[in-house]
Amino acid sequence: MTVEETLRGARLKSPLADSLARAPVRGLAYDSRQAGQDFLFFAFPGQKADGRVFAAEVLARGATAVVSASPAPEALKDRWVQVEHGRQALAVAARSFYRRPDERLTLVGITGTNAKTTTAYLLDAAFRAAGLVTALVGTVEYRLASRALPAVNTTPESLDLFRLFAELEQAGGTHVSMEVSSHGLALGRVWGIEFHTAVFTNLTRDHLDFHAGMEDYFAAKRRLFEGAGARPPRFAAINYDDPWGRRLLAGGTAETLSYGLAAEARVRAENISAGFEGLRFEVCREGQRVPVVSALPGRVNVYNILAAWTAALCCGIPPDAIARGIGECRVVPGRFEKVEEGQPFLVVVDYAHTDDALRNVIRVARELNLKRVITLFGCGGDRDRSKRPLMGEAVAEGSDFAVLTSDNPRSEDPLAIINDALVGLRRRDIPHVVEPNREAAIRCAIAEAAPGDIVILAGKGHETYQVFADRTIPFDDRAVARKVLRGFGHRRQRA
């Protein structure tokens, strides 16, 4: 391809010179280390480095040109393409370079504050139960056919997405279940992607360190349904029971299926039975009833199953295959994931890191009819401070005992973060302990548990690290919990 062909559709600040327009493009990169001979290098500020700093070095190694929203340095102006938006230009170029695989694949984008990951896993299971070769893109991992790849962001950069889509096509794949974050939408990581179906789970307070307020946060989510740089998705699956979801329903143009427990929802759950072993209920749509059996516990997972079910229907998957796939999805990493070492109480690890998510996971625990709920939690540093007391209050409202600790403090003082959360925790008179060291805190929570109790280790879920100002250390709540349980003399009997 040429530069002109690759960037066709990108908004350029000025026309390309003829010699540059005809220059060959054999690859794309936004990481300078991956930019080789005849590559287009997209230089924009990242979380860890500013790509513009490496522009001259990349050109010296043989790159065709640099693409950036910044003006060209005088010495590089002959091989510099200035665009209006760097990430949108990257998305346009990636789509062209990989021959528009999104037009041939069935892409489902899932957005919302909570439940994106579980919904994506359930939907992927339904696709695979129907005999399809799939990809899954999300917070925990990326899956490409039978391969598991590490996840860098919930929603990767557009270049990584289109590369994955192209590889899925080459593997004979057809369907993609993809978490779409508000950051990914606002930054342009999914710009120009043709989604077949968009899913909305819910909207609660989160990421207000990035968004100007809830309306701005909602506006970012809504872009998925409007078609960010592409045609709007043909189908939408929207949670009717969420007030923000009803706003989407009122203004949408797609063929929409609402889901929920309300009688007005087009896809509903009825006759729900929730217990220790999971869920049983019926999915009802247009007079048809299909029984569902799931190992995922708690009524909150009814919504997750309905979201996946509705999206799968939009994609033409038969209900019996959807039910089979949901039954086969027995665990989602870091989402109410049990840690079992033969102890006489339940220990679960969950990613809950907002007040609404904490209420949900504690509600699931209460539905199991166990004795006491012991909740360990912390709040992330360099994130929205205003949600910390709300998280503390949510834990205090539903728990019998709380342990307040560190999550990922990042550049902040862990004690300052804890003090913010403590304000909310102390609004309710429940016993609690403050222990900044997370391993010691897990030990404290487990030591407090008696037979029949449940210990919730909330906040980090599937994560295998802890981020401090000066270092990142290996840390997995599940592994630490197993170590602590064994230290207390518990040993699971292995088959």
N, C-alpha and C positions, 0 to 999 in steps of 0.2 A: 504494500500500500504506500501511497505518498502522504506527505504531510497534509496536503489539501483534502484528500479523501478521508484521512483519519479524523480531521477536525471539522469536517462538514457538519454544520448544525450547531457548533460551538459559537458563542458570541465573542467575536474578536474585536479588539479595540481599533485595529487598523488592518487593511488588506495585507495578505501575505505577498512578499516579493516573489516573482516568478520562479527564481532559482530555488528558493526555500519551499515553495508550494509543490514543486516536482521532486523534492528530495525524498529518498526512500525511508520508510519506517518499518523496522523489523521487530520492534518491541516497545513496550510502555513501562514506565517505572515512576513511582513517587518517592522511593527510597534510593538515595544516590548510590548505595552499595550494589544495587541491582540493575543500574543503568549501564548498558553495554553499547557496542558499536551499532550505529544507526537507530538508537532508541530515541523516543520523545521522553524527556524528563519533566515531570510536573512538579514545580517547586512552590510549595506553600508552607506556612508555619504549621508544625505539628506539636504534639504534647511534649516531646522531648527535644526536638531540634527544629531549626528553620531550614527547610530545603534550599532556600535561595542562597545560603552560605556556600553550598556545594556546587553551584551552577557552573562556575569556571572549571572546576576539576572534572565534572562530568563531561563537559564539552571537549576538554583536552583528551579524554579517553575515547572520543569518537562518537559521542551522542550527536544526533542530527540537530536537535534544537531543545531549548528550554521553553516551557509553557508556564506562565505565571500571571497572576492578577496585578503584580507589581510592574512598574515601568522598567525598561531595560537599562542595565548599566551601560555606559557609553562603549566600553570595550567589548560588550557582548551583543550589541543591538542587531547585528546581522543574523544572529542565530537565536533570537529571542522572540517569542510570540506572546504578546500581552492579550489577556482575555478578561472579560468582565468578572468571572467567578471561576476560581481555579478548580475546585472540586466538581463543579458542574461540567466544566470542560473535560476533566478526566473521565467523568461518566460517559459523556458523548463519545469521546475517543475510544474508550474501552468497548463500548457497545459496537462501534464501527469495526474496530480491530478484530473482535471475536465474532463478527458476522451475525449480530443480533440474535443470540440464542434465546433471549427472553420471549421472542415472538413464537418460538416453537415449543418451549417448555410451558408447563402449567405452574405458575408461581403463585403461592399464597403468602401474603404478608400479614403478620400478626402484630398488632400494636395495642398498647394499654399500659397502665402502671404495673399491675400485678398479673400473673398467670400466663404471660407470654411463653415461658419455657415449657411449662407443663402442657399447654395447649399444642405447642409445636411438636412435642414428643408424641402426644396422643394422635395428632393428625398424621404424622409420619408413620406411626404404627398402623393406622387405618389404610394408608396408601400401600404399605408393604403387604398387608393382609389381602389386598386386592391384586397382588401379584406384580406391583409396579416397582421399578428401580428408581430410587429417590435420593434426594439430598436434604439435609437438615442444617440450618444455619442459626446459631443462637448463642446464648450466654455461656452455656456449659462446654459445648464443643461444636465443631462442624463435622458433619458426616457426608461422605461422598460415596454412594453405592455401599460397598462393604468396608470402606476405610473411615477411620476416625481421625480427625485433625484437630490440633489445639485451637481454641478460640482466642483471638486477640481482643476483639470488640464484640459486643452483642450484635451490632450490624457492621460488617467489615467495610473497608473502602470499596468503591465501585469497581476498581480494577480487579481486586481479589474476588468480588462477586462474579463478574463476567468470566473470569478465568475458571472459576468453579463451575459455572453454568456450562461453559464449553466442554469441560472435562466430563461433566455428567452426560451431556449429549453423546460424547465419544464412547461412554460406557453403556450406552443404550438406555439412559435414564430419561424420565419424562416429567417428574413432579418434584417440587421444592416446597418445603415448609420452612418459613423464614421469620424470625423475630425482627421487627422493625422498630428501633428505638426512636424516641423524640430527638435525640442527638443526631442519629443517622439521617432523619428527615430534615432537621434544621440545617445541618452542615452540607447537605447535598450528596450524601453517600449513595442514595438510591435514586438520584435524579435520572429521569428518562427511562426507568425500568418499567416494562409493561407487566403489571400484575394482573392475573386472572381473577383473583379473589382477595379482598381485604377483610381482616377480622379485627373487631374492636372488643376488648375484654372489659375494661373498666378504666376509670380515671380517678386517682386520689392524689393527695399532696406528695410530691417528690420532685427532685431536680430543680428546685426553685433557686439554687445557686447558679443555674444555667439559664433558665427561663425567667422572664420579667414578672410572671405571675401565673395563676391558673389559666387565665384566658389565653395567654401566650403559649403555655404548655399544651392546651387543647388545640390551638391553631396548628401547632407542629404535628400533632397526631392526625388532625383532619387532612393534612396534605396527602396522606396515603390514599384517602378516599377520593380526593380531587384529581389525582394523577400528577405527581410532582415532575413536571417536564415531560410527561407522557399522557396518553389517554387515561381517563379514570378506569379503574378496574371494572370489569363487566359485572361482577358479583360483589356483594358485601354481606358479611355475617356480623350482626351487631347485638350486643347485650341490651335487651329491652329494659331490664331491671335497673340499669345504671342511668342516672339522670343525664350524664354527658352522652351516653349512647342514644337516648331519645332525641337529643339535639341533632345528632348525626342522622338519625332516621328521618327527622323532619326536613332536613335540607339535602338529602342524598339524591343522586340520579341513577345509581346502579340498581340492578335487580337485587333487591334486598331481602334477606331472610333474617328476621329477628329471632332471638332465642332468650329463654329465661324461665322463671317459674310463674310469672304473671299470666293470666288467662289470655291477655292480648298478644303474647309472644307466639310467633308462628311455629317455632320448634320448642316444645315444652318438656319438662320432666315432671312426672307424676308418680305417686305411690313410692316415695323415696324411703328406703331403709338404710340407715347408716350405722355401722358398728365397727368393732375392732378389726374385723376381717375385710372391711372395705364397704362398697356401695352396691345396692341393688335398686333399680328403678326402671320406669318405662319412658322411652322417648316417644312423644306424641306429635304427629304432624298430619294435618288434613285427614283425621279419622284413623290413621294407621298408628299402631302401637308396637314398638319393638323393645323387648326386654334387654336390659344392660346389666352386666356384672363386671365390677371393677375392683381391683385390689387396692386402689387409691382411697384413702380414708377421708371422711369429712364431707359435709354438704358443700363446702367451697369447691370441691372437685366435681360436684354436679355441674357447676357453671363451666369448668374447664372442659369437661366431657361434652357438654352441649355446644361449646364454641367449636371444638374439633369436629363434632358430628355435623354441625351446620355447614362448616367450611367444606367438609368432605362431600356433603350433598351437592353443594355448589359446583364441585368438580366432577359430579356424575358418579361417585362411588356408591355401590349398592349398600343399603342399610345392613344387610347381613355381614358384609365384609367390614363395615365400620365397627359393628358390635364385636366382631372377632378380634380386630386390631386393638380395640380398647381393652378387651379382656386380656390380651397378651402384653400390654404395657403395665408391668407390675411395679415399677419403681422409676422415679425421675431423680437423677442425682442431686442431692442437696435439698430436695423438696419433701419435707416430712419423712426423711430417710432414717430408718431404724438402725440403731447400733446395738447389736445383741451379743452379749458375752455370758449368757446364762443368768443374768441378774434378775431379781424378783420385782423389778420395776422397769418401766419403759424409758428408753433414752432415744430422742430423735434430734436430727440436725435439720435446720431449715434456713433458707436464704432470706427470710423475712427481715426487711431493713427499713420499713416505713411503719407508721402507726397503724394504718389499715391492715397491712400484711401481718403485723403482730397480733392484732385482734383476731384475724382469720385463723392463724395457726393455733392460738390459744382456744378459739372456739372449737376447732377440730379436736383438740385434746379433751375439752369438756364433753364433747359428744361421745367419747369412748367410755364414759362413766367410770373413770378411775378415781383414785382418792384425791391427792393433792397435785396441783400443777406448779412446778418449779421452773421458772423461766430465767435463763441467762441471756443477756443482750448487751450490746454496745452500739455506739453511733460512729459513723465514718467521719474522719477529718476532711477538711477542705471541701465540705459539702454544706448543704442548707442547714444553718444552725437552728432555724426556727422550728424544724421538725423534731429536734432532740427532746424537749420537754413533752411533746405530744407522744413520742415513743415511750417515754418513761411512764406517762399516765396510762397509756394503753396496756402496758405490762401490769401496772398496779391494779387496774380495773379487773383483770381476768385471772391473775395468778394468786397463789397462796404464799409463795415465797419467791423473791427475786434476787438475782445476782447481777450487779451492774459492773461491766468490765470494759476493756478496749476492743474495738473492732479493727479497722485500719486507720490509725490516727493520722497517717501521712505526715504533713508538715506541722500539724498542731500539737499542742501539749495534751497528752492523754487525760491528765487530771482536769484540764479546762473543759474538755468534751464531756467527761463524766459529770462534772458539776452542772452543765447545761441539762443533761438528762435527769439528774437528781431532782431538779426543780419539779418536774412532772411526776416522778416516782413518789415523791413525798406528799403529793396531793391526796393520796390514799394511805390509810394506815395499815400497811402490810409489812411483815418482817422482810428485811432486805440486808444484803451485804454488798459492800463495795470492794472490789479487788481488781486493780488495773492489769495485773499479769493474767493473761487469758488462760494459760494452762492451769495456774493456781485457782482461777475462778471456776473452771470446769471441774476441778477436783472438789471445790467447795460445794458446787451444785449437786454433784453425784453423792458426796458424803451426806448431804441433807436428805436424800431420798430414802423412803421406807417402802416396804413391799406394797405394791398397788399404786404407787405414785407414777408420775410422768415427769421427766426432765426434758425441757426444750432448750436446745443450744441454738440460739437464733442469730442471724445476721450474715454469716459467711457461707453457709450452705456448702456448695461444691468447691469453693475456693481452697487452694492448697498453699496459701502464702499469707503473710501478714506484712503490711506496708507501714514502715516508720519513716521519720524524717530523713534518716541517714542510712537506712538499709531496708531490704526486703528479706524476710526469713521464711523458710519452709514452715507452714502451719496448716494443718487440716483438722478441723474439729472432730471429724469421724475417727481419725487415727489417734488423736489425743484422748478422746473418750474411751476408746478401746484400751489404751495404755493405762488410763486411770482405773477403769473397771478391773483389769487384770491385777493392778496394784492392790486393789481391795479384795483380791482373792476370787474374783468371778472368772470362770472358765467355761466357754461355750463347748458343749459336747459336739464334736465333729463326726459326721457320718463316715 
